[in-house]
């Protein structure tokens, strides 16, 4: 441990004292916060479903609920009841703790419920049919009380079998990967593929009931001596459910080099089950979801539409999926000719774009396909089975994450095969090669010139997909017979929109989580407030509509949005360097989550959910030398050479994790705990340094804004969760807060030399002004608001308040305080939320006035903006739709956050 020099502490104290005096001079210390929401306390919490319909056909749902500091001890138990007061079985566990050890967030899993549910303290009701986990044999056997799944511990079979009672519904659940070793345009390519099978390396039971069980399976895809494309699968089982959920993650670790045709091109990624069939072929049924709850409903051997009629009741029964009467009771002109009716064993539904799917079928392998219909957007749902049982299956975001495909094979035999393709083998191979040849940008000066024209930060070898990941969600039902049309529709709806239980905004606000006081319920009580609420609604609706109009869909793209609009082409700048995919630039993730927290709107939640799934997986490296870093905005999500903490920022994942207890997002946050080590590997400002610098374990240059905010969010989250490294994480939080506060200029110092072993910044001998417009716009304000609430460290508080006071101050005020001004800055509207926060914390009236002045009369979106869209049609645009040419994602994110936080903090002081 290296103690902070006493003279540095004295210097920091003097700085803090001067800052406090200036704060008093800047304005009277009478500013008060907006009237606060009533503390949530330990009152019952009314939980409700994001969308109508309750749990429906889904296996279960898990919700996170926050609690105010000190309300519940860590051993508190919880009970749940429905609107009629009946007990609802619930399984609860802690997600996070306040520093005093009390519960901050708890998770609650349910496997039943339709309407609102009331959460109270008390003993939980036990489910009538409990989830049980048996680990004694060669497999891990999980029973929901309705179905039993046997999970493999090794080999290529993840799910050995799924049974319902004595009937085996599915078996041999496995992962399939198709690799194409060459991809080239034109007619010279010889297309060949090789198949790899998922091979288990490790199996972990993470939860074992009584309401919810979770099993994690990790491994790689293997063929012969080669293992690649790591996978992490979680299987979720809920009490009394006839279904289970799979969360499927793959991480790309192949090689694809720009300019070369050979490489690891993925041709298909799939999950495959074998489905035993025991019924006669006329009692076997195929169901494939079309648009909405539309459905292809057929039998393997159809007896409808024949030249001879078996009888209306018989035909109706087959269409309904019911067991047919004995053929001896049919019209014998049909019965005696059954052997001449074809059996259709193979079906394929492929969705190769967001705008079209096609269905085809054939009798069996080696025989011709015939078209069976098609449409625009398929639900991603299917079923194969018979009156004696069958398997329903579905892939969430099927068309949104195209190209996807569903295959049913050999349904005419005693064992059908079902494959859910996350990447359709009928699509072009997955081409992740960097998109240009470098154009002569071999040196840093040349690369900076490129940055100055396309806004792309290029560097040879940096535009690699090695280490990016993608997560998909699948559902499976073990049916005792072919489901009715109504039940099938419920299953389709569960696949399309997975039911999610939610805590109300009142609880989220009252518990004072995610920065106390930074968000409040929408308020239209005055014309000024109503106008801002209208603007917030406009911006969200516009981006939601742009996703559809611009087709921001696809396996690697869905969930992200574009950065900047091209007003001449009437198109987002999808092909112009750093103006293309946004990759969390200036925190649109935060804007969306704060918009949800205050409103509880399902549409905002789903938008933010998709963004969280994308930005946490695709825009971040999970393997290789850059693991723990993310990639700056660009034409491809991995293209830009700026690999930085600000994109991998754990802040963007915290909301979804604590609201849903999602384990995969939990993995991503934990993986960032040691990401301070990445500064040894890559200097984020290597191209613009003017002084010699070599990364040193004991003197790493780390910025107090974009760098530290990413690091401290991971440490804070690990500490709150009491993760495996929580004590180290807590120490890092406190030591970095302490040593930032002790800098001669606090946060304004800009950067410091960080010691990986001690977790401290060295205290600079001389004050420096190192302020960037980017420092606070990647979650710093929101994190500091949390830290100041959690940690009693007045010197840190004052250091941050001082930064807030002076960013939007005049250059003369900056120079008077720090000896020099902050130079040319931008993003004043976005920083108005720092004015608002500091005004409330320090009671500064003048700062409160400045917050609204900078919000209304600086840069960003002004009241004079159009606040409407204009129609665009052909030949101006590719497709008809709307545009707001004045909108940019940077301004949207900053306006959204400033509006939400200013309203919450100073809504009562609006001009």
Secondary structure as UniProt FT lines:
FT   HELIX           6..26
FT   TURN            29..30
FT   TURN            41..42
FT   STRAND          45..49
FT   TURN            52..57
FT   STRAND          61..66
FT   TURN            69..70
FT   TURN            74..75
FT   STRAND          78..81
FT   TURN            83..84
FT   STRAND          87..88
FT   STRAND          91..97
FT   TURN            99..100
FT   STRAND          103..110
FT   STRAND          117..121
FT   STRAND          132..134
FT   STRAND          139..143
FT   STRAND          147..152
FT   STRAND          157..164
FT   TURN            165..166
FT   STRAND          167..182
FT   TURN            186..187
FT   STRAND          194..208
FT   STRAND          212..223
FT   TURN            224..225
FT   STRAND          226..238
FT   TURN            239..240
FT   STRAND          243..251
FT   TURN            258..259
FT   STRAND          262..276
FT   HELIX           281..283
FT   STRAND          284..289
FT   TURN            292..293
FT   STRAND          295..299
FT   HELIX           312..320
FT   HELIX           327..329
FT   HELIX           332..335
FT   TURN            336..337
FT   HELIX           338..340
FT   STRAND          346..353
FT   TURN            354..355
FT   STRAND          356..362
FT   TURN            365..366
FT   STRAND          370..375
FT   STRAND          381..386
FT   TURN            387..388
FT   STRAND          389..395
FT   TURN            396..401
FT   STRAND          404..409
FT   TURN            411..412
FT   STRAND          415..423
FT   TURN            425..426
FT   TURN            439..440
FT   HELIX           444..454
FT   TURN            460..461
FT   TURN            466..467
FT   STRAND          469..479
FT   HELIX           485..496
FT   STRAND          501..502
FT   HELIX           505..510
FT   TURN            511..512
FT   TURN            516..517
FT   HELIX           527..549
FT   TURN            550..551
FT   TURN            555..559
FT   STRAND          565..566
FT   TURN            567..570
FT   STRAND          571..572
FT   TURN            574..575
FT   HELIX           577..579
FT   TURN            583..586
FT   HELIX           588..599
FT   HELIX           602..617
FT   TURN            625..628
FT   STRAND          630..631
FT   TURN            637..639
FT   STRAND          643..644
FT   HELIX           645..648
FT   HELIX           651..660
FT   HELIX           663..671
FT   TURN            672..674
FT   HELIX           675..677
FT   HELIX           678..681
FT   TURN            684..688
FT   TURN            697..698
FT   STRAND          700..703
FT   TURN            704..705
FT   HELIX           706..721
FT   TURN            724..725
FT   HELIX           726..741
FT   TURN            744..745
FT   HELIX           746..749
FT   STRAND          751..755
FT   TURN            756..759
FT   STRAND          760..761
FT   TURN            773..779
FT   HELIX           780..790
FT   HELIX           794..807
FT   HELIX           811..818
FT   HELIX           828..842
FT   HELIX           845..856
FT   TURN            863..864
FT   STRAND          870..872
FT   TURN            874..876
FT   STRAND          881..883
FT   TURN            885..886
FT   HELIX           889..906
FT   HELIX           907..909
//
